[in-house]
Amino acid sequence: MKKPSPDARQGGCLFEDLELPGLKLVTPRKFGDERGFFCETHNEKTWANAGLNFDFVQDNHSLSRDVGTVRGLHFQTAPFAQDKLVRVISGRILDVAVDLRRSSPTFGRHVVVELSKENWRQLFIPIGFAHGFVTLEPDTEVIYKVTNFYSPQHDCGLAWDDPDIGIAWPAAAESAVLSDKDRKWPRLRDLTEVFA
């Protein structure tokens, strides 16, 4: 991960560039006292001041009961492609983003970031990436904001265990918990629905 630039903190929120262009680690500031804490998890003005102008239109919330639950790797195609802002409110995950932009010098590469209730970090994933995660603790809850609505006709995916991508998942294929749908996504070399 790159070090944050001196002006990376905007309105009490820290924005850090990751190894693949467009991905950002976002850490909002928490204010705590004997009662607990308060935090602005997203503020449109703060993001705009950081040069990030996105209109989030839908919030999603998932619960994964078992350790080793894999969700992904997912993306939507145009005109329903989505930017995402992902955070964990209970438990812990390894969050993964894979670059699907054909013209990108980092096409096919991926980034893995740990998000947890404790570290309070969020991962911003722009259009052009596949996204997925694996749970590291039981009863993990993930919430994420997206900039476009869910569209079943534009819902696509990438094989979570594609050896050409080489993600070091902590869950073995035989013990990972996946949906039937997520077990059937194509490998990157067979993927026809990708981004320019």
C-alpha positions in Angstrom: 0.0 0.0 0.0 1.2 3.5 -0.8 1.8 5.9 2.0 -0.9 8.6 2.2 0.0 11.9 0.7 0.2 14.9 3.1 -3.2 16.2 2.0 -4.8 12.7 2.0 -6.9 13.5 5.1 -10.1 15.4 4.2 -12.6 16.4 6.8 -11.3 13.9 9.3 -11.3 11.1 6.7 -8.1 9.5 5.5 -7.9 8.5 1.8 -5.0 6.2 0.8 -4.2 5.1 -2.8 -3.6 1.4 -3.2 -1.3 -0.4 -5.6 -3.8 -0.6 -8.4 -5.0 2.8 -9.8 -8.5 3.8 -8.7 -8.6 1.6 -5.5 -8.7 3.6 -2.3 -8.5 2.7 1.4 -10.8 5.0 3.3 -10.6 5.4 7.0 -13.2 7.7 8.7 -12.4 9.3 12.0 -14.1 7.9 15.2 -14.9 10.1 18.1 -15.2 8.1 21.3 -16.0 8.6 25.0 -17.3 6.6 27.9 -20.7 6.2 26.1 -19.2 4.7 22.9 -18.4 6.5 19.7 -19.7 8.6 16.8 -18.5 8.5 13.2 -19.5 9.9 9.8 -19.0 6.8 7.7 -19.6 8.7 4.5 -19.9 12.4 3.7 -20.5 13.6 0.2 -18.7 17.0 0.8 -15.6 15.3 2.3 -15.4 13.0 -0.7 -15.8 15.9 -3.2 -13.0 17.8 -1.4 -10.8 14.7 -2.0 -11.7 14.8 -5.7 -14.1 11.9 -5.5 -17.5 12.6 -6.8 -19.8 9.6 -6.7 -23.6 9.3 -6.3 -24.3 6.2 -4.2 -27.8 5.0 -4.9 -28.2 1.7 -3.0 -26.9 0.2 0.2 -26.4 -3.5 0.6 -26.0 -5.6 3.8 -24.8 -9.2 4.0 -24.4 -11.7 6.9 -22.1 -14.6 6.5 -22.4 -17.1 9.4 -19.4 -19.4 8.7 -15.7 -18.6 8.6 -14.4 -19.3 5.1 -17.5 -18.0 3.4 -16.5 -16.6 0.0 -18.7 -14.1 -1.8 -17.6 -13.1 -5.3 -15.9 -12.3 -7.5 -18.7 -10.0 -8.7 -19.2 -7.1 -11.0 -21.9 -5.5 -13.2 -21.5 -4.5 -16.8 -22.6 -1.2 -18.5 -25.0 0.5 -18.3 -25.3 -0.9 -14.7 -21.7 -1.0 -13.8 -21.1 0.0 -10.1 -18.5 1.7 -8.0 -18.6 0.2 -4.4 -17.6 1.4 -0.9 -17.3 -1.7 1.3 -17.0 -1.8 5.1 -17.4 -4.4 7.9 -19.7 -3.7 10.9 -19.2 -7.1 12.6 -16.4 -9.6 12.2 -13.5 -9.5 9.7 -12.9 -10.2 6.0 -10.2 -10.3 3.4 -11.6 -8.0 0.7 -10.3 -8.5 -2.9 -10.5 -6.4 -6.0 -9.3 -7.7 -9.4 -8.6 -5.2 -12.3 -10.7 -6.1 -15.3 -9.9 -3.0 -17.4 -8.4 -4.4 -20.6 -6.4 -1.2 -21.3 -5.0 -1.0 -17.8 -1.3 -1.9 -17.3 -2.5 -3.8 -14.2 -5.1 -5.9 -16.0 -5.6 -9.2 -14.2 -3.8 -8.1 -11.0 -5.5 -7.9 -7.6 -5.3 -6.3 -4.2 -6.2 -7.9 -0.9 -7.1 -5.7 2.1 -8.3 -6.8 5.6 -11.4 -5.0 6.7 -12.8 -5.4 10.2 -15.0 -4.0 12.9 -11.9 -3.0 14.7 -9.8 -1.4 12.0 -12.7 0.7 10.7 -11.3 0.8 7.2 -13.4 0.9 4.0 -12.4 -0.2 0.5 -13.5 2.0 -2.4 -13.6 -0.1 -5.6 -14.3 1.8 -8.9 -16.0 0.5 -12.0 -13.7 -1.9 -13.9 -12.9 -4.2 -11.0 -14.4 -7.6 -9.9 -15.0 -7.7 -6.1 -15.2 -10.4 -3.5 -14.3 -11.4 0.0 -13.8 -14.2 2.4 -14.9 -14.2 6.1 -12.2 -14.6 8.8 -14.7 -14.7 11.7 -18.1 -16.2 12.2 -21.2 -14.0 11.9 -19.5 -11.4 9.8 -21.6 -8.5 8.5 -20.6 -6.4 5.5 -22.3 -3.4 4.2 -21.5 -1.6 1.0 -22.8 1.4 -1.0 -23.0 1.2 -4.8 -23.5 3.9 -7.5 -25.9 1.9 -9.6 -28.9 -0.4 -9.0 -28.7 -4.1 -9.0 -29.5 -5.5 -12.5 -29.8 -9.3 -12.9 -29.2 -9.0 -16.6 -25.9 -7.2 -16.1 -24.7 -9.3 -13.1 -21.4 -11.1 -13.9 -18.6 -12.8 -12.1 -15.1 -14.2 -12.2 -13.9 -17.5 -10.7 -12.8 -16.9 -7.2 -10.0 -19.5 -7.4 -8.7 -18.7 -10.9 -5.1 -19.9 -10.8 -4.0 -17.3 -13.4 -5.0 -14.6 -10.9 -3.5 -16.4 -7.9 -5.4 -14.9 -5.0 -4.0 -16.4 -1.7 -7.4 -17.1 -0.1 -7.2 -18.5 3.4 -10.0 -20.9 2.6 -9.3 -24.1 0.7 -11.5 -25.0 -2.2 -12.9 -28.0 -0.5 -13.8 -26.2 2.7 -14.9 -22.8 1.3 -18.6 -21.9 1.6 -19.9 -20.5 -1.7 -23.2 -20.2 -3.5 -23.8 -22.5 -6.5 -23.8 -19.4 -8.6 -20.3 -18.3 -7.4 -18.9 -21.8 -8.1 -19.8 -21.4 -11.8 -18.2 -18.1 -12.8 -15.7 -18.3 -15.7 -11.9 -17.8 -15.4 -10.4 -14.5 -16.5 -9.1 -16.0 -19.8 -12.7 -17.1 -20.7 -14.4 -13.9 -19.6 -16.1 -12.0 -22.4 -17.8 -9.4 -20.3 -14.9 -7.1 -19.4 -14.2 -3.4 -19.3 -12.2 -1.4 -21.9 
